[in-house]
Amino acid sequence: MFPAVAAVSPERSDVSQHQSVASVNRRVDAAQGLSALHVACIYGQPATVQLLVESRPGLVNCSDSQGRRPIHVVLSSQSASSTSACLRHLLEHEADVNATTDFGETPLHLAASEGLLNCVEMLVKAGADVLAKNGIGHTPLDLARIWCRRKVARYLKSCMWQADKKREMEERKQAQVLYRELVDMVKQNKKKLADEKMEEWANKKGLPPLKDFTPRVKLSQYHAQCLKSDQSSFKPSHTTAQPGVSQEDTASMQRRAATPGPWTIYIGLQSAKPATESDLRNSVSLCRNSSTGRPQYITEWDRTPRPTPHLPLDVLERVLFPRAFPPRIASSEHFFPRDILEVQHRGLQVKNASSWTEVAMHLAEVLESGHY
């Protein structure tokens, strides 16, 4: 039955090709539910695969008795010589890159276990989930490590790092929305509490209720003079020629003095002191719902538990309580690499130590436990 698929060639006429495809379909109907496209993918026939996906698009995502689709069976050792070409035809015709078999394996699992680096890259670029797990909880990276596919494992490790950072960024954005809402609520609550205290004090003193406690500051004539923007019209009242200075240099100095400019220009990195953010520990507390286990928050002015966005608890803690959970990279200066041997020892100095011992001592003092 399989040689009939290999007989299909793009050099033959369309009628003969369709007849060959039809004969193959009739022969493989009873073979474990395999379609002609499955068979062409198993034996790596790019011309036949292209013909089938163009003539019968419905075959691209059809499944056999084990839930395998053509994009699964093409990633086998039997089609190794032309696997990339067949896979490219399937992806161009909207094959599902995250389709799973009855065992929960995606095409990326199979490509990683076979060590097909080109196919792994094609699947990742097409949108394959690098964090997907099969029926026993293995990711594509786990299978690459099990089968000692080092190049594939390095590539998937980098992709997983990017996916984790992207996911963390999205989670922090959602948590920032809740953080800003809570900060506004805390400010409103403090203003309301201050108004109540002021009203209570006025009642005790027998004073009439005050409508607005916001101070209003009026600009004096000196402030108005400072805020004028026509500094460019400044002209010196008199000019004194200095000895050894030409008239051209004097005129240039006068133009620079008359040109308005900022007081200070900051170039490069700012101060290493981290930015101070409002910490909500005194006003907001986090806990888990006893029944669902999802995080929820409770405010000091409203003791009713309210649900948070569906995010991990540690992400919410880092966003809502930045002082209690400071970031590992405190300032922009820490983004630049430093030579580990230039970092001074804080502990005991070891004389005549080898270079490996020096590096180990520096790493033990600089790297924080639990972060690496």
C-alpha positions in Angstrom: 0.0 0.0 0.0 2.8 2.4 0.8 4.7 2.2 -2.5 1.6 3.6 -4.2 2.2 6.9 -2.4 5.7 7.1 -3.6 4.5 6.7 -7.2 2.8 10.0 -7.1 5.0 12.6 -8.9 4.4 16.2 -9.8 5.8 15.4 -13.3 2.7 13.3 -14.1 -0.6 14.8 -15.3 -3.2 15.9 -12.7 -5.6 13.1 -13.8 -3.1 10.4 -13.1 -2.0 12.0 -9.9 -5.6 12.1 -8.6 -6.1 8.6 -9.7 -3.0 7.5 -7.7 -4.3 9.4 -4.6 -7.7 7.8 -4.9 -6.1 4.3 -5.1 -4.0 5.1 -2.1 -7.0 6.3 -0.1 -8.9 3.0 -0.9 -5.9 0.9 0.3 -5.3 2.7 3.6 -8.9 3.2 4.7 -8.7 0.0 6.8 -5.1 0.5 8.0 -5.6 2.0 11.6 -7.6 4.9 10.2 -4.6 6.3 8.4 -5.4 8.7 5.5 -3.3 9.1 2.4 -1.8 12.2 3.9 -0.7 10.2 7.0 1.1 7.7 4.8 2.7 10.3 2.7 4.0 12.1 5.8 5.3 8.8 7.3 7.5 8.1 4.3 8.4 11.7 3.6 7.0 12.4 0.2 6.9 16.2 -0.1 5.4 16.2 -3.6 2.5 14.0 -2.5 2.0 15.9 0.7 1.8 19.2 -1.3 -0.7 17.6 -3.7 -2.9 16.2 -1.0 -3.1 19.4 1.1 -3.9 21.5 -1.9 -6.5 19.1 -3.3 -8.1 18.0 0.0 -7.5 20.6 2.7 -9.6 18.7 5.2 -6.9 16.1 5.5 -4.5 18.5 7.2 -6.0 18.1 10.6 -7.6 14.6 10.4 -6.8 12.1 13.1 -6.2 8.4 13.1 -7.3 5.8 15.7 -4.7 7.1 18.2 -5.4 10.8 17.8 -2.3 11.4 15.6 -2.5 13.9 12.9 -0.3 14.2 9.8 1.8 16.8 11.6 2.5 14.2 14.3 3.5 11.3 12.1 5.7 13.4 9.8 8.1 13.8 12.8 9.5 10.3 12.6 12.8 8.7 11.7 11.3 7.2 8.5 10.8 10.6 7.0 14.1 12.1 8.2 15.4 12.9 4.8 12.5 15.3 3.9 10.8 15.9 7.2 11.3 19.7 7.1 9.9 20.0 3.6 6.8 18.0 4.5 6.3 19.9 7.7 6.6 23.2 5.9 3.7 22.2 3.5 1.5 21.2 6.5 2.2 24.5 8.3 1.5 26.6 5.2 -1.9 25.0 5.0 -2.9 25.8 8.7 -2.0 22.6 10.4 -2.6 22.8 14.2 0.8 23.1 15.8 -0.6 22.5 19.3 -2.7 19.4 18.4 -2.4 16.6 21.0 -2.5 12.8 20.5 -4.4 10.5 22.9 -1.2 10.5 25.0 -1.1 14.3 25.2 1.9 14.7 22.9 2.2 17.7 20.7 4.3 17.9 17.5 6.9 19.8 19.5 7.2 16.8 21.9 7.9 14.5 19.0 10.3 16.8 17.2 12.3 17.3 20.5 12.5 13.6 21.2 13.8 12.9 17.7 16.3 15.8 17.9 15.0 17.6 14.8 16.3 21.1 15.5 15.1 22.6 12.2 11.6 21.3 12.8 11.6 22.5 16.4 12.5 26.0 15.2 9.7 25.9 12.6 7.1 24.8 15.2 8.1 27.4 17.7 8.0 30.2 15.1 4.6 28.9 14.1 3.3 29.3 17.6 3.9 26.0 19.3 3.6 26.0 23.1 7.0 25.3 24.6 5.4 24.9 28.1 2.9 22.2 27.0 3.0 18.9 29.0 2.1 15.5 27.7 0.1 12.8 29.5 2.9 12.1 32.1 3.8 15.7 32.7 6.8 16.1 30.4 7.6 19.2 28.5 9.4 19.2 25.1 12.5 20.2 27.0 12.2 17.2 29.3 12.1 14.9 26.3 15.1 16.5 24.7 17.0 16.0 27.9 15.9 12.4 28.3 17.0 11.5 24.7 20.2 13.6 25.0 19.3 16.1 22.3 21.6 18.8 23.5 21.2 21.4 20.7 17.4 21.1 20.9 17.5 21.3 24.7 19.6 24.5 24.5 17.2 26.1 22.0 14.1 25.1 24.0 15.6 26.3 27.2 16.1 29.8 25.7 12.5 29.7 24.3 11.1 28.7 27.7 13.0 31.6 29.4 11.5 34.0 26.9 8.0 32.5 27.4 8.4 32.7 31.2 9.4 36.4 31.0 6.6 37.2 28.7 4.1 35.5 30.9 5.5 37.2 34.0 5.3 40.6 32.2 1.6 40.0 31.4 0.9 38.9 34.9 2.6 42.0 36.4 0.6 44.3 34.1 -2.7 42.8 35.4 -1.4 43.2 39.0 -0.4 46.8 38.3 -4.0 47.6 37.4 -5.2 46.4 40.8 -2.2 48.2 42.5 -3.2 51.5 41.0 -6.8 51.1 42.0 -5.8 50.2 45.6 -3.5 53.2 45.8 -6.3 55.5 44.7 -8.6 53.9 47.2 -6.0 54.4 50.0 -5.6 58.1 49.1 -9.4 58.6 49.1 -9.8 56.8 52.4 -7.0 58.9 54.0 -8.6 62.1 52.8 -12.0 61.0 54.1 -10.5 60.1 57.4 -8.8 63.5 57.6 -12.0 65.3 56.8 -13.8 63.4 59.5 -11.1 64.2 62.1 -11.2 67.9 61.1 -15.0 68.0 61.4 -14.8 66.3 64.8 -12.2 68.9 66.0 -14.3 71.8 64.7 -17.4 70.5 66.5 -15.4 70.3 69.8 -14.2 73.8 69.4 -17.6 75.1 68.4 -16.5 76.3 65.0 -18.7 76.3 62.0 -18.1 73.5 59.5 -15.4 74.2 57.0 -16.3 73.5 53.4 -12.8 73.1 51.9 -9.6 72.5 53.7 -7.4 72.6 50.6 -4.9 75.4 50.9 -5.0 78.0 48.2 -1.7 79.7 47.5 -1.7 82.8 45.4 1.3 83.8 43.3 2.9 87.0 44.4 4.5 89.5 42.1 7.9 87.9 42.7 6.6 84.5 41.7 5.1 86.0 38.5 8.5 87.6 37.6 10.2 84.2 38.1 7.8 82.4 35.9 8.3 84.7 32.9 9.6 82.8 29.9 11.1 85.7 27.9 14.5 85.2 29.3 16.0 85.3 25.8 15.4 89.1 25.8 17.9 89.6 28.6 20.6 92.1 27.7 23.5 93.1 29.8 23.4 96.7 31.0 27.1 97.2 30.4 30.0 95.3 28.9 33.4 95.5 30.3 36.2 94.4 28.0 38.6 92.0 29.7 42.3 92.1 28.9 43.5 89.4 26.5 39.9 88.6 25.3 39.0 89.6 21.8 35.7 91.3 20.9 34.5 88.1 19.1 35.0 86.0 22.2 33.2 88.6 24.3 30.2 88.6 21.9 30.1 84.7 22.0 30.1 84.8 25.8 27.2 87.3 25.8 25.2 85.1 23.4 25.7 82.0 25.5 24.7 83.9 28.7 21.6 85.3 27.0 20.4 81.9 25.7 18.1 80.2 28.2 18.8 76.6 29.1 18.1 74.0 31.8 19.8 74.1 35.1 21.1 70.5 34.9 21.3 67.9 32.2 21.4 64.3 33.3 23.2 62.0 30.9 23.6 58.3 31.3 22.5 56.3 34.3 20.6 57.8 37.2 21.3 57.3 40.8 21.6 53.7 42.1 19.0 54.4 44.7 15.9 52.4 43.8 12.6 54.3 43.1 10.3 54.5 46.1 6.9 53.1 45.5 3.9 53.1 47.7 3.7 50.0 49.9 0.2 48.8 50.8 1.1 46.5 53.7 -0.5 48.7 56.3 -3.7 49.1 54.3 -4.2 45.8 52.3 -3.7 42.2 53.2 -3.7 39.1 50.9 -5.0 35.7 51.7 -6.4 32.6 49.9 -10.0 31.6 49.7 -10.6 28.6 51.8 -12.9 26.9 49.3 -11.4 27.8 45.9 -7.8 28.5 46.9 -7.7 31.7 44.8 -6.0 34.8 46.2 -8.2 37.6 47.6 -7.5 41.0 49.3 -8.9 42.7 52.4 -8.6 46.4 53.0 -8.5 48.1 56.4 -11.6 50.2 55.7 -13.6 47.4 54.2 -13.0 44.0 55.9 -14.9 42.2 53.1 -12.7 39.7 51.1 -12.6 40.6 47.5 -11.3 38.5 44.6 -8.1 39.5 42.8 -7.2 38.8 39.2 -6.4 35.1 38.6 -2.7 35.5 39.2 -0.1 33.6 41.4 0.1 34.9 45.0 3.8 35.7 44.7 3.2 38.0 41.7 0.6 39.9 43.7 2.8 40.2 46.7 5.7 41.6 44.6 3.5 44.2 43.0 1.4 45.3 46.0 4.2 45.2 48.5 7.4 46.3 46.7 9.3 47.2 49.9 8.7 43.8 51.5 9.6 42.0 48.2 12.2 44.2 46.5 13.2 43.4 43.0 16.4 41.4 42.5 17.8 44.1 40.2 17.5 47.2 42.3 18.7 49.9 39.8 19.6 50.3 36.2 23.3 50.1 37.0 22.9 46.5 38.0 22.0 45.6 34.4 25.7 46.0 33.4 27.9 42.9 33.9 30.8 43.1 36.3 34.0 41.0 36.4 33.5 38.6 39.3 37.2 38.9 40.3 36.9 42.6 40.8 34.3 42.3 43.5 36.0 42.7 46.9 35.7 39.9 49.5 33.6 40.5 52.5 34.8 37.5 54.3 38.2 35.8 55.1 41.0 36.3 52.6 42.7 33.1 51.4 46.3 33.5 50.3 47.7 31.7 47.3 44.3 30.4 46.3 43.7 29.1 42.9 41.6 31.0 40.3 38.7 28.5 40.7 38.7 29.0 44.5 38.6 32.8 44.0 35.7 32.6 41.6 33.8 30.2 43.9 34.3 32.6 46.9 33.1 35.6 44.9 30.0 33.8 43.6 29.1 32.6 47.1 29.3 36.2 48.4 27.6 38.0 45.5 24.9 35.7 44.3 21.8 35.6 46.4 20.5 32.2 47.5 17.3 31.1 45.9 17.6 33.4 42.9 19.9 31.3 40.8 
